């Protein structure tokens, strides 16, 4: 048996999330159907993490064990011809038998995008949350800085989180402007259920002047979801990249982790 790892991009607009669900279309189901059509094997893939309904991915990672002899370099092309147009396999490579795309992950990066134009960009409306009134981006960036480091993120996760603890490390977090869009990038060792969206929903209150930047720290220390702002809309969120920090399990050109947005 071989252990093959793949990087996949998908437009989450038409999916009920990445992970298989009792009802609704999912990315995992579509990929598994394509693999079965290609090899005849009823394979269950292992994702690096879940993404919620409507959330997108540029660099989701998954792995699976297969008895197929298809050359590794042919897998992406072969699957892409069998996948719907809103899913694209970007790369495939062999990994050690013990590699697990979720447990082996070291860093994950998400992006949340806001359209701050008076009118939304019609071509980006599926990937940015439109906020037509003025936001204080500098105050939002200051508030975001209080979340960098290792903290208990109970205040910034869903009350439905089932994790035994909410301690996570955020390595870096910042805002970047692109035309009438503002992107928040956040990299950590893992993200709790709805964590990035709750952070953004709270930062929007900071941007609107409803909270001060330093309130982000007070909310964090309060360890209660009731202190934070609303959960931001899913369509503005994209899983950008998953990193493993070991050349043995990454494509040559690529430079307790349990999210789930």
C-alpha positions in Angstrom: 0.0 0.0 0.0 1.2 3.5 -0.8 0.4 6.7 1.2 -0.4 9.5 -1.2 -0.8 13.2 -0.2 -2.6 15.8 -2.3 -3.2 19.5 -2.2 -6.6 20.6 -3.4 -8.4 23.9 -4.1 -12.1 24.3 -4.0 -14.8 26.9 -4.2 -16.9 26.2 -1.1 -20.0 28.0 -2.4 -21.8 24.9 -3.5 -20.6 22.6 -0.7 -21.9 21.7 2.8 -18.3 21.8 4.0 -15.2 19.6 3.3 -16.0 16.6 5.5 -18.6 14.0 4.6 -22.1 14.8 6.1 -25.3 12.7 6.4 -26.9 15.2 4.0 -25.6 17.7 1.5 -22.8 17.8 -1.1 -19.2 17.8 0.4 -15.7 18.0 -1.1 -14.6 14.8 0.6 -17.5 12.8 -1.0 -16.7 14.2 -4.5 -13.0 13.3 -4.2 -13.7 9.8 -2.9 -16.2 9.2 -5.7 -13.5 10.3 -8.2 -10.9 8.0 -6.7 -13.3 5.1 -6.7 -14.1 5.8 -10.4 -10.4 5.9 -11.2 -9.2 2.9 -9.2 -12.3 0.9 -8.1 -11.2 1.3 -4.4 -13.7 2.5 -1.7 -11.2 4.9 -0.1 -11.8 7.2 2.8 -9.5 10.2 2.6 -8.0 12.0 5.6 -8.3 15.8 5.5 -5.9 18.2 7.2 -9.0 19.7 8.8 -12.6 20.5 8.1 -13.9 23.6 6.5 -17.5 24.7 7.1 -20.3 25.1 4.5 -19.4 28.0 2.2 -15.8 28.2 3.2 -13.2 28.0 0.4 -9.7 26.5 0.2 -6.6 27.3 -1.9 -4.4 24.7 -0.2 -6.4 22.1 1.7 -4.3 18.9 2.1 -5.5 15.3 2.4 -3.9 11.8 2.2 -5.0 8.2 1.6 -3.6 4.7 1.3 -4.0 3.0 -2.0 -3.0 -0.3 -3.7 -3.1 1.5 -7.1 0.0 1.5 -9.3 -0.9 4.8 -11.0 2.3 6.9 -11.1 2.2 9.7 -8.5 2.7 12.4 -11.1 -0.4 11.2 -13.0 -2.9 11.4 -10.1 -3.7 15.1 -10.3 -4.6 15.0 -14.0 -6.5 11.8 -13.7 -8.6 13.0 -10.8 -9.2 16.5 -12.2 -10.9 14.9 -15.3 -13.3 13.1 -12.9 -14.0 16.0 -10.5 -16.5 18.8 -10.8 -15.3 22.2 -11.9 -15.3 23.7 -8.4 -12.6 21.2 -7.1 -9.1 21.1 -8.5 -6.2 18.8 -7.3 -3.1 21.0 -7.4 -0.4 18.5 -6.6 0.2 14.9 -5.4 3.3 13.3 -3.8 4.2 10.2 -1.9 4.5 10.3 1.9 5.7 7.9 4.6 3.2 5.3 5.8 2.8 7.0 9.2 2.0 10.5 7.6 -1.4 11.8 8.7 -2.5 15.0 7.0 -4.2 16.4 10.2 -1.9 15.1 12.9 1.3 15.8 11.0 0.4 19.4 10.2 2.6 22.1 11.8 1.1 25.4 10.6 -2.2 26.5 8.9 -2.9 29.8 7.4 -6.4 31.2 6.8 -7.5 34.4 5.1 -10.7 36.4 5.7 -11.6 38.9 3.0 -13.7 42.0 3.4 -15.0 44.2 0.5 -15.0 47.8 1.8 -16.2 49.4 -1.4 -19.4 51.4 -1.5 -20.7 48.8 -3.9 -19.5 45.1 -3.9 -17.2 43.8 -6.6 -19.6 41.5 -8.5 -16.8 39.2 -9.5 -15.5 38.7 -6.0 -18.8 38.6 -4.1 -18.6 34.9 -3.4 -15.2 35.3 -1.7 -15.5 38.6 0.2 -17.9 39.8 2.9 -19.2 43.2 1.8 -19.1 45.9 4.4 -20.0 49.2 2.7 -19.6 51.5 5.8 -16.3 52.8 7.0 -14.1 50.6 9.1 -11.0 51.6 11.1 -8.6 49.0 9.8 -5.7 50.4 11.9 -7.7 49.7 15.1 -8.7 46.3 13.8 -5.0 45.5 13.2 -4.1 46.6 16.7 -6.8 44.5 18.2 -5.7 41.5 16.2 -2.1 41.8 17.5 -3.3 40.9 21.0 -4.2 37.4 19.8 -0.7 36.5 18.7 1.0 33.9 20.9 -0.3 30.9 22.9 -3.7 31.5 24.5 -6.9 29.9 25.6 -9.2 30.9 22.8 -12.5 29.8 24.5 -14.0 33.3 23.9 -13.3 33.0 20.2 -14.7 29.6 19.4 -18.2 28.2 19.0 -20.1 27.0 22.0 -20.5 23.8 20.1 -16.7 23.1 20.1 -16.1 19.5 21.3 -12.3 19.9 21.9 -10.9 19.0 25.3 -9.1 22.3 25.6 -9.0 25.5 23.6 -5.3 26.4 23.9 -3.8 27.3 20.5 -0.8 29.2 19.2 -1.2 32.0 16.7 2.2 32.6 15.1 1.4 35.7 13.0 -1.7 37.7 12.1 -2.0 40.9 10.0 -4.1 42.8 7.5 -3.3 43.5 3.9 -5.2 45.9 1.5 -5.9 45.0 -2.1 -7.9 47.5 -4.1 -11.3 47.8 -2.3 -10.6 44.5 -0.4 -9.0 44.1 3.0 -7.6 40.6 3.8 -6.8 39.3 7.3 -4.2 36.6 7.3 -3.8 34.4 10.4 -1.3 31.5 10.9 -1.4 29.1 13.8 -0.7 25.5 14.9 -4.5 24.8 14.6 -7.8 26.6 14.8 -10.9 25.8 16.7 -14.4 25.5 15.3 -15.4 28.9 13.9 -12.4 30.5 15.5 -11.3 32.7 12.6 -14.8 33.8 11.9 -15.5 34.7 15.5 -12.2 36.7 15.6 -13.3 38.5 12.5 -16.8 39.2 13.7 -15.3 40.7 16.9 -12.8 42.8 14.9 -15.6 44.2 12.8 -17.0 45.6 16.1 -13.6 47.2 16.7 -13.6 48.6 13.2 -17.0 50.1 13.7 -16.0 51.7 17.0 -18.2 49.4 19.2 -15.1 48.0 20.9 -11.6 49.3 21.6 -8.6 47.4 20.2 -7.5 46.4 23.7 -10.9 44.9 24.3 -9.7 42.0 22.1 -7.3 41.1 24.9 -9.9 41.4 27.7 -12.3 39.2 25.7 -9.5 36.6 25.3 -8.8 36.7 29.0 -12.5 36.4 29.9 -12.7 32.9 28.4 -16.4 33.2 27.5 -18.0 33.1 24.0 -20.6 35.6 25.2 -18.0 38.3 25.4 -17.0 38.2 21.7 -18.8 39.5 18.7 -20.8 37.6 16.1 -19.5 34.8 13.8 -18.6 36.4 10.5 -20.1 35.0 7.3 -18.4 31.9 5.9 -18.0 33.0 2.3 -15.2 35.5 3.2 -13.0 32.7 4.6 -10.4 30.7 2.7 -7.9 28.1 3.9 -4.8 29.3 2.3 -2.1 26.7 3.2 -1.1 23.8 5.4 2.6 23.3 6.2 4.4 20.3 7.5 7.9 21.5 8.0 9.6 18.4 6.6 10.9 18.2 3.0 10.3 14.5 3.1 6.5 15.0 3.1 6.2 18.2 1.0 6.4 18.6 -2.8 10.0 19.6 -3.8 8.9 23.1 -4.7 6.9 23.8 -1.5 8.6 25.5 1.1 -3.0 18.3 18.8 -3.8 20.4 14.9 -7.5 20.1 14.5 -9.3 22.9 13.0 -12.5 23.4 12.1 -13.8 26.3 10.3 
